[in-house]
């Protein structure tokens, strides 16, 4: 691989690590706010606070964040599984954000001057751009994924199932 492609690979891996850590931070911060509400702001106390519910409600986002973090680390270490996880995660996040935009368009909520929707569109473009870059010939030649391996197919299948669950949450 030429030097620009190596730099591109490191940038994408760094973005994956940053995105994974950011998602983990957002999940923990939102749950700390929930715990603080139950313990301080309301008079509910520990009796009504369920860590099982918090874990159950945040399992999928936390799992996706850990997948992003893991794929970034494996991509830096030049493992083919990192490339497979990274490519499918970028592509699935692009599809999820596209479907979310389409749902908002269908409901008539998108006002193009609103920055929130602009950020969502820019994120979708970032997700699909990184998926396209990771699918470039140089990366496929470098990592040479073995598609006869059940491990590789199980990774892709798990991410497709996660994407399907998120898609169902968007449209239902």
N, C-alpha and C positions, 0 to 999 in steps of 0.2 A: 504494500500500500504506500502511496505517496504521502508526503508530509501533510498536505492539506487535508487528506482524508483521515489521517491519524489525529490531527487537531479537531476535526469535526467529530470524530468518535469520542474524544475526551470531553468535548463541550456537551455532547448529548448525554454522556454518562454523568457528567456533573449536574446537568439539568435534572436527570432522573433522581439523583441523590438529593438535590435541593427540593424537588417536588415531593419526594417521599417524606423527608424530614418536615417540610411545611405542612403536609397533610396530617402527620402524626401530631405536630404541635397544635394545629387547629382542633383536632379531635380531643386532645387532652385539655386544652384551654376551655372548650365549650362544656366539657364534662365537669371541670373544676367550677365553672360558673353554676352549673346545675346543682352540684354538691353544696356549694356555698348558699344557694337559694334555699335548699331544703334545711340546712342547718342553722343559718343565720336569719335570713329575711322572713321566712315563714316559721311558724311554730310547729312544724311537722317533726323535726328531729330525725334521729337515726332509725326510728321505727318504720318510717315510710320510705327510707332510702334503700334502694336495692342495687348493689354493684353488679348483680347478675343482669338486671335490666339494662344498665349502662353498657355492659359488655355486649349483650345481645343486640342492642340497638346500634352499636358501632363496630360490630365484628367485620362486616364487609368493607367499610371504608378503611379500617385499620389494616385488614389483610391486603387490600390494594396498595396502601401506602408502603407496607412492608415489601410487597412484590416490586414496587418501583425502586425502593432503596436497595434491595437485593440485586435487582437487575443492573442498577448503576454500578454497584461494587463489582459484580461479575464481569461487566463490560470493561471496566478499567483493568481487571485481571485477565482479559482476553479469553473468557470462557464462552463457548457457543451457547450455553443455556442462558447467559446474560443477554446475548443478542436476541434469542428467541423470545424471552420474557419481555425485553424492552420493546421489540418491534410490535408484539401483540398488545402490550399495554398502551403504547402510544396510539396504535390504530383503534383500540377499543375506546379509549378516552375521547378520541376524535369522533367516533360514531355516537357515543353517549352525548357529547356536547352538541353535535349536529341535530340529534333527535330532540334535545331539550330546546334548541332554537326553533325547530319546526313546531314543537308543541306550543311554544310561546307565540309563534306566528299564527298558528291555527286559532288560538284563543284571542288573538288581536291585542296582546299586551305589549308588543314591541314598539317602543318609540325610539327611533334611530338616534335621537339626540341624547338619549340616556346612556351614561358611561358604563353602567353595569352590563348592558347588552353588547356594547362595543368591546368590553373586556372579554365577554363570553365568545364573541366572534374571533377575536385575536387569539384566544386560547385554542379554539378549534383549529385555526390556521396553524398555530404552533404544533399542535398534536399531529395533524396530518403531515406537516412538513417534516417533522422528526421521523415519522413512520416511513415516509417516502425516502428520506436520506438513509435510514437504516436498511431499506430494501435495495439500496444501490448495488450494482454489480461487484464493486470492490469489497463491500461487507459480506456479501454472499460467498465470494471467492475466499475471503479470509476465514470465515467461520465454518463453512461447508457443513451445514446442519445435516445430521443423519435422520431423514424422515422415516426410516424403518424402525427407529428406536421408539419403544412405547413411552419412555420418559418424556421425549420431546412432544409427542402427541398428547400426553396427559397434561403437560404444562399448557399447551394451546387450548385443550378442552376445558381446563379449569378457568382460564381467562375468558373463554367464550361463554361459559356458564355465568360467570360474574357479570359480564356485559349484558347477557339476557336478563338477569335479575334486575340490573339497573334500568334496562329498557322497560321492563314491565312496571317498575316503580314510577317511571316518567309518564307512561301512557295510562296507567290506572288511577 
